Amino acid sequence: MNKKLLRIGTNYIPVTDVERATDWYIHNLGAELSYQDEDKAIINLANQSIFLVQSDAQQSSNFVDIHGEEWASVTFEVNGLEALEKIHKEFLEKGVRVGELEDRGHPGRNFVFYDLDGNKFDVWSELSPVFKEKFMDQT
Protein backbone atom coordinates (compact mmCIF):
# COMPACT_ATOMS: atom_id res chain seq x y z
CA MET A 1 0.00 0.00 0.00
CA ASN A 2 1.29 3.45 -0.89
CA LYS A 3 1.52 5.47 2.32
CA LYS A 4 0.91 9.01 1.09
CA LEU A 5 -1.32 9.99 4.01
CA LEU A 6 0.69 9.41 7.17
CA ARG A 7 -1.71 10.34 9.98
CA ILE A 8 -4.73 12.39 10.89
CA GLY A 9 -3.35 15.62 12.29
CA THR A 10 -6.46 17.56 13.24
CA ASN A 11 -10.13 17.00 13.96
CA TYR A 12 -12.65 19.85 13.99
CA ILE A 13 -15.48 19.92 16.51
CA PRO A 14 -18.32 22.45 16.33
CA VAL A 15 -19.14 24.24 19.62
CA THR A 16 -21.48 27.07 20.51
CA ASP A 17 -19.20 28.77 23.05
CA VAL A 18 -15.46 28.37 22.48
CA GLU A 19 -14.35 29.48 25.95
CA ARG A 20 -16.90 27.31 27.79
CA ALA A 21 -16.16 24.29 25.56
CA THR A 22 -12.41 24.72 26.01
CA ASP A 23 -12.80 24.75 29.80
CA TRP A 24 -14.99 21.62 29.58
CA TYR A 25 -12.47 19.68 27.46
CA ILE A 26 -9.60 20.70 29.76
CA HIS A 27 -11.45 19.90 33.00
CA ASN A 28 -13.24 16.70 31.93
CA LEU A 29 -10.91 15.15 29.35
CA GLY A 30 -7.51 16.47 30.38
CA ALA A 31 -6.94 18.39 27.14
CA GLU A 32 -4.15 20.93 26.91
CA LEU A 33 -4.78 24.34 25.36
CA SER A 34 -2.45 25.39 22.52
CA TYR A 35 -4.26 28.46 21.18
CA GLN A 36 -7.54 30.29 21.64
CA ASP A 37 -9.29 33.28 20.12
CA GLU A 38 -12.95 34.31 19.96
CA ASP A 39 -13.82 31.90 17.10
CA LYS A 40 -11.77 28.80 17.84
CA ALA A 41 -9.47 27.00 20.23
CA ILE A 42 -6.80 24.43 19.50
CA ILE A 43 -6.46 21.73 22.12
CA ASN A 44 -4.19 18.71 22.32
CA LEU A 45 -5.97 15.52 23.31
CA ALA A 46 -5.24 11.84 22.71
CA ASN A 47 -2.22 12.53 20.51
CA GLN A 48 -4.31 14.76 18.24
CA SER A 49 -4.72 18.44 17.59
CA ILE A 50 -8.40 19.30 17.90
CA PHE A 51 -9.98 22.57 16.82
CA LEU A 52 -13.06 23.66 18.75
CA VAL A 53 -14.80 25.91 16.21
CA GLN A 54 -17.58 28.42 16.98
CA SER A 55 -20.70 27.12 15.18
CA ASP A 56 -24.48 27.38 15.23
CA ALA A 57 -26.34 25.55 18.00
CA GLN A 58 -27.88 23.07 15.53
CA GLN A 59 -24.47 21.90 14.28
CA SER A 60 -22.75 18.81 15.68
CA SER A 61 -20.13 16.33 14.56
CA ASN A 62 -22.60 13.45 14.84
CA PHE A 63 -24.16 11.78 11.83
CA VAL A 64 -27.06 9.41 11.19
CA ASP A 65 -26.63 6.19 9.21
CA ILE A 66 -29.11 4.69 6.73
CA HIS A 67 -30.89 2.90 9.59
CA GLY A 68 -31.51 6.14 11.50
CA GLU A 69 -28.87 5.46 14.17
CA GLU A 70 -26.72 8.34 15.37
CA TRP A 71 -22.97 7.76 15.22
CA ALA A 72 -19.99 9.49 16.77
CA SER A 73 -17.35 10.69 14.34
CA VAL A 74 -14.47 9.89 16.74
CA THR A 75 -13.58 6.84 18.83
CA PHE A 76 -11.02 7.24 21.60
CA GLU A 77 -9.06 4.18 22.71
CA VAL A 78 -7.99 3.21 26.21
CA ASN A 79 -5.68 0.41 27.27
CA GLY A 80 -7.99 -2.37 28.44
CA LEU A 81 -11.32 -2.98 30.15
CA GLU A 82 -10.09 -1.76 33.54
CA ALA A 83 -9.08 1.58 32.00
CA LEU A 84 -12.45 1.82 30.23
CA GLU A 85 -14.36 1.18 33.47
CA LYS A 86 -12.19 3.72 35.32
CA ILE A 87 -12.73 6.53 32.82
CA HIS A 88 -16.45 5.73 32.63
CA LYS A 89 -16.68 6.09 36.43
CA GLU A 90 -14.64 9.33 36.36
CA PHE A 91 -16.93 10.82 33.71
CA LEU A 92 -20.01 9.90 35.76
CA GLU A 93 -18.48 11.52 38.85
CA LYS A 94 -17.76 14.71 36.87
CA GLY A 95 -21.31 14.84 35.56
CA VAL A 96 -20.39 14.09 31.95
CA ARG A 97 -23.31 12.64 29.98
CA VAL A 98 -22.31 9.02 29.31
CA GLY A 99 -23.92 5.85 28.01
CA GLU A 100 -23.70 2.39 29.53
CA LEU A 101 -20.77 0.04 28.94
CA GLU A 102 -21.63 -1.94 25.81
CA ASP A 103 -20.72 -5.29 24.29
CA ARG A 104 -21.02 -4.69 20.55
CA GLY A 105 -20.05 -8.19 19.50
CA HIS A 106 -16.41 -7.41 18.74
CA PRO A 107 -13.35 -7.57 21.02
CA GLY A 108 -13.47 -5.20 23.97
CA ARG A 109 -16.20 -2.95 25.30
CA ASN A 110 -17.33 0.58 24.49
CA PHE A 111 -19.31 3.47 25.85
CA VAL A 112 -20.33 6.82 24.43
CA PHE A 113 -20.17 10.26 25.97
CA TYR A 114 -21.24 13.75 24.92
CA ASP A 115 -19.71 17.19 25.27
CA LEU A 116 -21.67 20.33 26.23
CA ASP A 117 -22.91 20.78 22.66
CA GLY A 118 -24.11 17.21 22.18
CA ASN A 119 -21.12 16.06 20.13
CA LYS A 120 -21.03 12.31 20.59
CA PHE A 121 -17.79 10.42 21.18
CA ASP A 122 -17.06 6.73 21.53
CA VAL A 123 -14.52 5.10 23.86
CA TRP A 124 -13.19 1.59 23.14
CA SER A 125 -11.21 -0.63 25.50
CA GLU A 126 -8.92 -2.00 22.78
CA LEU A 127 -5.82 0.06 22.14
CA SER A 128 -4.47 -0.28 18.61
CA PRO A 129 -1.56 -2.76 18.45
CA VAL A 130 0.34 -0.36 16.18
CA PHE A 131 -0.05 2.45 18.71
CA LYS A 132 1.07 0.16 21.53
CA GLU A 133 4.13 -0.94 19.57
CA LYS A 134 5.19 2.57 18.60
CA PHE A 135 4.26 4.66 21.63
CA MET A 136 3.78 2.56 24.77
CA ASP A 137 6.61 1.59 27.06
CA GLN A 138 7.05 -2.16 26.57
CA THR A 139 9.29 -2.70 29.63
VMD Tcl script that builds the backbone (N, CA, C; Angstrom):
set m [mol new atoms 417]
animate dup $m
set s [atomselect $m all]
$s set {name element resname resid chain x y z} {
  {N N MET 1 A 0.841 -1.185 0.000}
  {CA C MET 1 A 0.000 0.000 0.000}
  {C C MET 1 A 0.884 1.245 0.000}
  {N N ASN 2 A 0.549 2.205 -0.818}
  {CA C ASN 2 A 1.286 3.453 -0.889}
  {C C ASN 2 A 0.880 4.352 0.268}
  {N N LYS 3 A 1.824 4.709 1.106}
  {CA C LYS 3 A 1.525 5.473 2.316}
  {C C LYS 3 A 1.731 6.963 2.081}
  {N N LYS 4 A 0.836 7.574 1.340}
  {CA C LYS 4 A 0.912 9.012 1.090}
  {C C LYS 4 A 0.353 9.801 2.261}
  {N N LEU 5 A -0.730 9.318 2.856}
  {CA C LEU 5 A -1.323 9.987 4.011}
  {C C LEU 5 A -0.779 9.297 5.257}
  {N N LEU 6 A -0.033 10.029 6.066}
  {CA C LEU 6 A 0.691 9.409 7.166}
  {C C LEU 6 A -0.078 9.363 8.480}
  {N N ARG 7 A -0.928 10.352 8.747}
  {CA C ARG 7 A -1.706 10.342 9.978}
  {C C ARG 7 A -2.783 11.408 9.889}
  {N N ILE 8 A -3.742 11.330 10.762}
  {CA C ILE 8 A -4.735 12.394 10.885}
  {C C ILE 8 A -4.167 13.399 11.880}
  {N N GLY 9 A -3.968 14.617 11.448}
  {CA C GLY 9 A -3.345 15.623 12.286}
  {C C GLY 9 A -4.318 16.434 13.110}
  {N N THR 10 A -5.513 16.681 12.567}
  {CA C THR 10 A -6.459 17.559 13.239}
  {C C THR 10 A -7.881 17.075 13.015}
  {N N ASN 11 A -8.679 17.176 14.046}
  {CA C ASN 11 A -10.126 16.997 13.956}
  {C C ASN 11 A -10.767 18.331 14.315}
  {N N TYR 12 A -11.925 18.614 13.737}
  {CA C TYR 12 A -12.649 19.852 13.989}
  {C C TYR 12 A -13.972 19.510 14.654}
  {N N ILE 13 A -14.264 20.181 15.753}
  {CA C ILE 13 A -15.482 19.921 16.514}
  {C C ILE 13 A -16.260 21.229 16.637}
  {N N PRO 14 A -17.523 21.242 16.202}
  {CA C PRO 14 A -18.325 22.452 16.332}
  {C C PRO 14 A -18.793 22.648 17.778}
  {N N VAL 15 A -18.689 23.892 18.264}
  {CA C VAL 15 A -19.137 24.236 19.615}
  {C C VAL 15 A -19.851 25.586 19.559}
  {N N THR 16 A -20.742 25.808 20.500}
  {CA C THR 16 A -21.484 27.073 20.515}
  {C C THR 16 A -20.782 28.172 21.302}
  {N N ASP 17 A -19.925 27.799 22.227}
  {CA C ASP 17 A -19.200 28.773 23.054}
  {C C ASP 17 A -17.772 28.255 23.225}
  {N N VAL 18 A -16.834 28.860 22.513}
  {CA C VAL 18 A -15.457 28.369 22.476}
  {C C VAL 18 A -14.831 28.346 23.864}
  {N N GLU 19 A -14.977 29.418 24.627}
  {CA C GLU 19 A -14.350 29.480 25.950}
  {C C GLU 19 A -14.922 28.419 26.889}
  {N N ARG 20 A -16.246 28.310 26.922}
  {CA C ARG 20 A -16.899 27.311 27.788}
  {C C ARG 20 A -16.522 25.889 27.371}
  {N N ALA 21 A -16.520 25.619 26.060}
  {CA C ALA 21 A -16.161 24.289 25.561}
  {C C ALA 21 A -14.705 23.960 25.885}
  {N N THR 22 A -13.829 24.931 25.709}
  {CA C THR 22 A -12.414 24.719 26.008}
  {C C THR 22 A -12.228 24.333 27.466}
  {N N ASP 23 A -12.873 25.073 28.364}
  {CA C ASP 23 A -12.802 24.746 29.799}
  {C C ASP 23 A -13.314 23.339 30.071}
  {N N TRP 24 A -14.400 22.945 29.391}
  {CA C TRP 24 A -14.994 21.621 29.582}
  {C C TRP 24 A -14.019 20.528 29.142}
  {N N TYR 25 A -13.408 20.686 27.974}
  {CA C TYR 25 A -12.469 19.677 27.464}
  {C C TYR 25 A -11.222 19.583 28.357}
  {N N ILE 26 A -10.762 20.707 28.864}
  {CA C ILE 26 A -9.601 20.695 29.758}
  {C C ILE 26 A -9.959 20.018 31.072}
  {N N HIS 27 A -11.062 20.433 31.681}
  {CA C HIS 27 A -11.454 19.899 32.997}
  {C C HIS 27 A -11.864 18.428 32.942}
  {N N ASN 28 A -12.665 18.052 31.966}
  {CA C ASN 28 A -13.236 16.702 31.930}
  {C C ASN 28 A -12.400 15.677 31.187}
  {N N LEU 29 A -11.659 16.103 30.165}
  {CA C LEU 29 A -10.912 15.147 29.346}
  {C C LEU 29 A -9.403 15.280 29.485}
  {N N GLY 30 A -8.946 16.296 30.200}
  {CA C GLY 30 A -7.513 16.471 30.380}
  {C C GLY 30 A -6.808 17.062 29.171}
  {N N ALA 31 A -7.542 17.753 28.314}
  {CA C ALA 31 A -6.941 18.387 27.141}
  {C C ALA 31 A -6.004 19.506 27.567}
  {N N GLU 32 A -5.063 19.813 26.695}
  {CA C GLU 32 A -4.146 20.930 26.914}
  {C C GLU 32 A -4.411 21.985 25.851}
  {N N LEU 33 A -4.509 23.233 26.274}
  {CA C LEU 33 A -4.779 24.337 25.362}
  {C C LEU 33 A -3.501 24.779 24.658}
  {N N SER 34 A -3.573 24.893 23.315}
  {CA C SER 34 A -2.449 25.393 22.523}
  {C C SER 34 A -2.676 26.823 22.057}
  {N N TYR 35 A -3.942 27.146 21.729}
  {CA C TYR 35 A -4.264 28.455 21.177}
  {C C TYR 35 A -5.759 28.686 21.359}
  {N N GLN 36 A -6.124 29.962 21.562}
  {CA C GLN 36 A -7.542 30.288 21.644}
  {C C GLN 36 A -7.762 31.725 21.213}
  {N N ASP 37 A -8.803 31.943 20.417}
  {CA C ASP 37 A -9.286 33.283 20.119}
  {C C ASP 37 A -10.805 33.245 20.227}
  {N N GLU 38 A -11.489 34.263 19.753}
  {CA C GLU 38 A -12.946 34.308 19.957}
  {C C GLU 38 A -13.713 33.301 19.105}
  {N N ASP 39 A -13.122 32.800 18.016}
  {CA C ASP 39 A -13.822 31.899 17.100}
  {C C ASP 39 A -13.408 30.443 17.184}
  {N N LYS 40 A -12.260 30.185 17.822}
  {CA C LYS 40 A -11.766 28.805 17.844}
  {C C LYS 40 A -10.745 28.626 18.962}
  {N N ALA 41 A -10.552 27.368 19.307}
  {CA C ALA 41 A -9.472 26.996 20.232}
  {C C ALA 41 A -8.820 25.750 19.658}
  {N N ILE 42 A -7.527 25.629 19.893}
  {CA C ILE 42 A -6.802 24.430 19.502}
  {C C ILE 42 A -6.379 23.742 20.794}
  {N N ILE 43 A -6.832 22.506 20.948}
  {CA C ILE 43 A -6.464 21.726 22.119}
  {C C ILE 43 A -5.713 20.481 21.671}
  {N N ASN 44 A -4.883 19.974 22.555}
  {CA C ASN 44 A -4.189 18.713 22.320}
  {C C ASN 44 A -4.834 17.670 23.208}
  {N N LEU 45 A -5.261 16.578 22.591}
  {CA C LEU 45 A -5.972 15.525 23.308}
  {C C LEU 45 A -5.776 14.216 22.568}
  {N N ALA 46 A -5.369 13.184 23.280}
  {CA C ALA 46 A -5.240 11.837 22.711}
  {C C ALA 46 A -4.327 11.815 21.483}
  {N N ASN 47 A -3.196 12.486 21.596}
  {CA C ASN 47 A -2.223 12.534 20.507}
  {C C ASN 47 A -2.772 13.155 19.232}
  {N N GLN 48 A -3.719 14.062 19.374}
  {CA C GLN 48 A -4.312 14.759 18.237}
  {C C GLN 48 A -4.389 16.249 18.539}
  {N N SER 49 A -4.397 17.026 17.505}
  {CA C SER 49 A -4.715 18.439 17.591}
  {C C SER 49 A -6.192 18.560 17.243}
  {N N ILE 50 A -6.956 19.180 18.112}
  {CA C ILE 50 A -8.398 19.301 17.901}
  {C C ILE 50 A -8.771 20.778 17.921}
  {N N PHE 51 A -9.470 21.215 16.882}
  {CA C PHE 51 A -9.984 22.574 16.817}
  {C C PHE 51 A -11.420 22.568 17.339}
  {N N LEU 52 A -11.693 23.404 18.305}
  {CA C LEU 52 A -13.062 23.665 18.753}
  {C C LEU 52 A -13.481 24.931 18.023}
  {N N VAL 53 A -14.455 24.826 17.121}
  {CA C VAL 53 A -14.800 25.911 16.215}
  {C C VAL 53 A -16.195 26.438 16.530}
  {N N GLN 54 A -16.291 27.767 16.717}
  {CA C GLN 54 A -17.583 28.419 16.982}
  {C C GLN 54 A -18.549 28.106 15.842}
  {N N SER 55 A -19.716 27.534 16.178}
  {CA C SER 55 A -20.701 27.121 15.182}
  {C C SER 55 A -22.103 27.393 15.694}
  {N N ASP 56 A -23.080 27.231 14.831}
  {CA C ASP 56 A -24.477 27.380 15.227}
  {C C ASP 56 A -24.883 26.264 16.180}
  {N N ALA 57 A -25.883 26.512 16.989}
  {CA C ALA 57 A -26.343 25.552 17.999}
  {C C ALA 57 A -26.831 24.238 17.374}
  {N N GLN 58 A -27.343 24.278 16.168}
  {CA C GLN 58 A -27.877 23.068 15.534}
  {C C GLN 58 A -26.784 22.167 14.965}
  {N N GLN 59 A -25.564 22.649 14.905}
  {CA C GLN 59 A -24.474 21.905 14.277}
  {C C GLN 59 A -23.803 20.972 15.281}
  {N N SER 60 A -23.551 19.725 14.863}
  {CA C SER 60 A -22.752 18.814 15.680}
  {C C SER 60 A -21.900 17.956 14.751}
  {N N SER 61 A -20.986 17.226 15.344}
  {CA C SER 61 A -20.126 16.333 14.559}
  {C C SER 61 A -20.762 14.967 14.358}
  {N N ASN 62 A -21.916 14.736 14.943}
  {CA C ASN 62 A -22.600 13.448 14.842}
  {C C ASN 62 A -23.218 13.280 13.451}
  {N N PHE 63 A -23.454 12.032 13.069}
  {CA C PHE 63 A -24.160 11.782 11.829}
  {C C PHE 63 A -25.094 10.592 12.010}
  {N N VAL 64 A -26.050 10.466 11.125}
  {CA C VAL 64 A -27.060 9.412 11.188}
  {C C VAL 64 A -26.864 8.480 10.005}
  {N N ASP 65 A -26.821 7.161 10.286}
  {CA C ASP 65 A -26.627 6.187 9.214}
  {C C ASP 65 A -27.944 5.888 8.497}
  {N N ILE 66 A -27.914 4.990 7.539}
  {CA C ILE 66 A -29.107 4.689 6.732}
  {C C ILE 66 A -30.214 4.009 7.531}
  {N N HIS 67 A -29.895 3.533 8.733}
  {CA C HIS 67 A -30.887 2.904 9.591}
  {C C HIS 67 A -31.438 3.864 10.635}
  {N N GLY 68 A -31.027 5.119 10.571}
  {CA C GLY 68 A -31.509 6.138 11.495}
  {C C GLY 68 A -30.768 6.178 12.820}
  {N N GLU 69 A -29.634 5.471 12.925}
  {CA C GLU 69 A -28.867 5.455 14.166}
  {C C GLU 69 A -27.797 6.545 14.141}
  {N N GLU 70 A -27.726 7.292 15.255}
  {CA C GLU 70 A -26.724 8.344 15.366}
  {C C GLU 70 A -25.364 7.751 15.709}
  {N N TRP 71 A -24.337 8.231 15.024}
  {CA C TRP 71 A -22.968 7.765 15.221}
  {C C TRP 71 A -22.082 8.907 15.679}
  {N N ALA 72 A -21.056 8.562 16.430}
  {CA C ALA 72 A -19.987 9.491 16.769}
  {C C ALA 72 A -19.001 9.505 15.616}
  {N N SER 73 A -18.344 10.624 15.411}
  {CA C SER 73 A -17.349 10.694 14.340}
  {C C SER 73 A -15.950 10.343 14.836}
  {N N VAL 74 A -15.778 10.187 16.159}
  {CA C VAL 74 A -14.469 9.892 16.741}
  {C C VAL 74 A -14.607 8.804 17.797}
  {N N THR 75 A -13.690 7.832 17.766}
  {CA C THR 75 A -13.577 6.841 18.833}
  {C C THR 75 A -12.221 7.014 19.500}
  {N N PHE 76 A -12.245 7.217 20.811}
  {CA C PHE 76 A -11.021 7.245 21.602}
  {C C PHE 76 A -10.730 5.826 22.059}
  {N N GLU 77 A -9.461 5.499 22.219}
  {CA C GLU 77 A -9.057 4.182 22.707}
  {C C GLU 77 A -8.405 4.313 24.070}
  {N N VAL 78 A -8.675 3.330 24.926}
  {CA C VAL 78 A -7.990 3.214 26.210}
  {C C VAL 78 A -7.349 1.838 26.269}
  {N N ASN 79 A -6.459 1.639 27.225}
  {CA C ASN 79 A -5.681 0.409 27.273}
  {C C ASN 79 A -6.321 -0.621 28.197}
  {N N GLY 80 A -7.382 -1.270 27.719}
  {CA C GLY 80 A -7.992 -2.374 28.442}
  {C C GLY 80 A -9.309 -2.039 29.122}
  {N N LEU 81 A -10.001 -3.104 29.527}
  {CA C LEU 81 A -11.320 -2.983 30.146}
  {C C LEU 81 A -11.260 -2.221 31.468}
  {N N GLU 82 A -10.223 -2.465 32.255}
  {CA C GLU 82 A -10.091 -1.763 33.540}
  {C C GLU 82 A -9.991 -0.254 33.317}
  {N N ALA 83 A -9.212 0.155 32.325}
  {CA C ALA 83 A -9.077 1.578 31.999}
  {C C ALA 83 A -10.403 2.154 31.509}
  {N N LEU 84 A -11.146 1.371 30.726}
  {CA C LEU 84 A -12.446 1.815 30.232}
  {C C LEU 84 A -13.409 2.030 31.400}
  {N N GLU 85 A -13.471 1.067 32.309}
  {CA C GLU 85 A -14.356 1.184 33.466}
  {C C GLU 85 A -13.970 2.370 34.347}
  {N N LYS 86 A -12.674 2.610 34.491}
  {CA C LYS 86 A -12.194 3.716 35.321}
  {C C LYS 86 A -12.598 5.064 34.732}
  {N N ILE 87 A -12.383 5.247 33.433}
  {CA C ILE 87 A -12.733 6.530 32.822}
  {C C ILE 87 A -14.242 6.724 32.781}
  {N N HIS 88 A -14.993 5.654 32.604}
  {CA C HIS 88 A -16.448 5.726 32.632}
  {C C HIS 88 A -16.909 6.238 33.999}
  {N N LYS 89 A -16.338 5.673 35.063}
  {CA C LYS 89 A -16.677 6.092 36.429}
  {C C LYS 89 A -16.283 7.558 36.662}
  {N N GLU 90 A -15.093 7.944 36.216}
  {CA C GLU 90 A -14.644 9.331 36.363}
  {C C GLU 90 A -15.591 10.298 35.663}
  {N N PHE 91 A -15.999 9.962 34.445}
  {CA C PHE 91 A -16.929 10.823 33.709}
  {C C PHE 91 A -18.249 10.956 34.463}
  {N N LEU 92 A -18.763 9.847 34.986}
  {CA C LEU 92 A -20.010 9.901 35.761}
  {C C LEU 92 A -19.856 10.819 36.971}
  {N N GLU 93 A -18.724 10.696 37.669}
  {CA C GLU 93 A -18.477 11.525 38.854}
  {C C GLU 93 A -18.367 13.003 38.503}
  {N N LYS 94 A -17.885 13.320 37.305}
  {CA C LYS 94 A -17.755 14.706 36.870}
  {C C LYS 94 A -19.047 15.252 36.270}
  {N N GLY 95 A -20.047 14.403 36.123}
  {CA C GLY 95 A -21.314 14.844 35.559}
  {C C GLY 95 A -21.355 14.863 34.047}
  {N N VAL 96 A -20.396 14.196 33.404}
  {CA C VAL 96 A -20.391 14.088 31.950}
  {C C VAL 96 A -21.525 13.150 31.538}
  {N N ARG 97 A -22.246 13.503 30.503}
  {CA C ARG 97 A -23.313 12.639 29.978}
  {C C ARG 97 A -22.672 11.435 29.293}
  {N N VAL 98 A -22.900 10.244 29.846}
  {CA C VAL 98 A -22.306 9.015 29.310}
  {C C VAL 98 A -23.373 7.938 29.119}
  {N N GLY 99 A -23.084 7.022 28.196}
  {CA C GLY 99 A -23.923 5.854 28.005}
  {C C GLY 99 A -23.390 4.697 28.849}
  {N N GLU 100 A -24.089 3.604 28.808}
  {CA C GLU 100 A -23.697 2.389 29.533}
  {C C GLU 100 A -22.522 1.714 28.827}
  {N N LEU 101 A -21.790 0.887 29.558}
  {CA C LEU 101 A -20.772 0.039 28.939}
  {C C LEU 101 A -21.483 -0.932 28.017}
  {N N GLU 102 A -20.963 -1.124 26.823}
  {CA C GLU 102 A -21.632 -1.945 25.809}
  {C C GLU 102 A -20.730 -3.071 25.307}
  {N N ASP 103 A -21.355 -4.199 25.028}
  {CA C ASP 103 A -20.721 -5.291 24.294}
  {C C ASP 103 A -21.316 -5.241 22.899}
  {N N ARG 104 A -20.526 -4.859 21.925}
  {CA C ARG 104 A -21.025 -4.686 20.554}
  {C C ARG 104 A -20.720 -5.877 19.660}
  {N N GLY 105 A -20.286 -6.983 20.269}
  {CA C GLY 105 A -20.046 -8.193 19.500}
  {C C GLY 105 A -18.666 -8.282 18.880}
  {N N HIS 106 A -17.789 -7.366 19.195}
  {CA C HIS 106 A -16.405 -7.411 18.736}
  {C C HIS 106 A -15.517 -7.382 19.972}
  {N N PRO 107 A -14.224 -7.586 19.832}
  {CA C PRO 107 A -13.350 -7.566 21.016}
  {C C PRO 107 A -13.491 -6.259 21.799}
  {N N GLY 108 A -13.416 -6.369 23.105}
  {CA C GLY 108 A -13.471 -5.199 23.968}
  {C C GLY 108 A -14.877 -4.707 24.249}
  {N N ARG 109 A -14.943 -3.599 24.952}
  {CA C ARG 109 A -16.203 -2.949 25.304}
  {C C ARG 109 A -16.108 -1.478 24.933}
  {N N ASN 110 A -17.253 -0.835 24.860}
  {CA C ASN 110 A -17.331 0.579 24.492}
  {C C ASN 110 A -18.323 1.301 25.393}
  {N N PHE 111 A -18.235 2.607 25.378}
  {CA C PHE 111 A -19.309 3.467 25.850}
  {C C PHE 111 A -19.229 4.774 25.083}
  {N N VAL 112 A -20.312 5.514 25.075}
  {CA C VAL 112 A -20.332 6.820 24.425}
  {C C VAL 112 A -20.437 7.905 25.490}
  {N N PHE 113 A -19.960 9.089 25.129}
  {CA C PHE 113 A -20.172 10.263 25.967}
  {C C PHE 113 A -20.392 11.460 25.067}
  {N N TYR 114 A -20.893 12.539 25.668}
  {CA C TYR 114 A -21.241 13.750 24.922}
  {C C TYR 114 A -20.596 14.961 25.572}
  {N N ASP 115 A -20.206 15.925 24.739}
  {CA C ASP 115 A -19.715 17.186 25.275}
  {C C ASP 115 A -20.897 18.120 25.536}
  {N N LEU 116 A -20.617 19.357 25.904}
  {CA C LEU 116 A -21.667 20.330 26.230}
  {C C LEU 116 A -22.604 20.615 25.067}
  {N N ASP 117 A -22.120 20.469 23.844}
  {CA C ASP 117 A -22.910 20.782 22.656}
  {C C ASP 117 A -23.560 19.556 22.019}
  {N N GLY 118 A -23.486 18.415 22.702}
  {CA C GLY 118 A -24.112 17.209 22.179}
  {C C GLY 118 A -23.271 16.457 21.171}
  {N N ASN 119 A -22.004 16.844 20.990}
  {CA C ASN 119 A -21.121 16.064 20.130}
  {C C ASN 119 A -20.874 14.726 20.809}
  {N N LYS 120 A -21.112 13.670 20.070}
  {CA C LYS 120 A -21.032 12.310 20.594}
  {C C LYS 120 A -19.656 11.717 20.299}
  {N N PHE 121 A -19.078 11.085 21.324}
  {CA C PHE 121 A -17.790 10.424 21.181}
  {C C PHE 121 A -17.898 9.004 21.696}
  {N N ASP 122 A -17.100 8.126 21.141}
  {CA C ASP 122 A -17.065 6.725 21.532}
  {C C ASP 122 A -15.745 6.466 22.245}
  {N N VAL 123 A -15.746 5.537 23.202}
  {CA C VAL 123 A -14.520 5.102 23.864}
  {C C VAL 123 A -14.485 3.585 23.777}
  {N N TRP 124 A -13.360 3.029 23.347}
  {CA C TRP 124 A -13.192 1.589 23.143}
  {C C TRP 124 A -12.048 1.098 24.009}
  {N N SER 125 A -12.206 -0.074 24.570}
  {CA C SER 125 A -11.215 -0.626 25.497}
  {C C SER 125 A -10.018 -1.270 24.818}
  {N N GLU 126 A -10.003 -1.311 23.497}
  {CA C GLU 126 A -8.924 -2.000 22.781}
  {C C GLU 126 A -7.984 -0.997 22.126}
  {N N LEU 127 A -6.822 -0.839 22.690}
  {CA C LEU 127 A -5.823 0.063 22.139}
  {C C LEU 127 A -5.191 -0.570 20.908}
  {N N SER 128 A -5.043 0.197 19.860}
  {CA C SER 128 A -4.468 -0.278 18.608}
  {C C SER 128 A -3.095 -0.912 18.843}
  {N N PRO 129 A -2.868 -2.123 18.312}
  {CA C PRO 129 A -1.555 -2.760 18.453}
  {C C PRO 129 A -0.423 -1.917 17.869}
  {N N VAL 130 A -0.673 -1.210 16.788}
  {CA C VAL 130 A 0.340 -0.361 16.175}
  {C C VAL 130 A 0.700 0.785 17.123}
  {N N PHE 131 A -0.309 1.376 17.754}
  {CA C PHE 131 A -0.049 2.449 18.712}
  {C C PHE 131 A 0.752 1.917 19.896}
  {N N LYS 132 A 0.346 0.761 20.410}
  {CA C LYS 132 A 1.074 0.161 21.535}
  {C C LYS 132 A 2.546 -0.063 21.186}
  {N N GLU 133 A 2.768 -0.611 20.000}
  {CA C GLU 133 A 4.130 -0.937 19.575}
  {C C GLU 133 A 4.990 0.323 19.433}
  {N N LYS 134 A 4.409 1.380 18.878}
  {CA C LYS 134 A 5.186 2.568 18.596}
  {C C LYS 134 A 5.320 3.526 19.783}
  {N N PHE 135 A 4.300 3.578 20.651}
  {CA C PHE 135 A 4.260 4.658 21.625}
  {C C PHE 135 A 4.187 4.237 23.093}
  {N N MET 136 A 3.894 2.988 23.362}
  {CA C MET 136 A 3.777 2.557 24.765}
  {C C MET 136 A 5.074 1.943 25.221}
  {N N ASP 137 A 5.422 2.171 26.474}
  {CA C ASP 137 A 6.611 1.595 27.061}
  {C C ASP 137 A 6.394 0.091 27.214}
  {N N GLN 138 A 7.201 -0.714 26.569}
  {CA C GLN 138 A 7.047 -2.157 26.573}
  {C C GLN 138 A 7.885 -2.853 27.637}
  {N N THR 139 A 8.447 -2.101 28.594}
  {CA C THR 139 A 9.290 -2.699 29.627}
  {C C THR 139 A 8.477 -3.265 30.759}
}
mol reanalyze $m
mol bondsrecalc $m
mol representation Tube
mol addrep $m
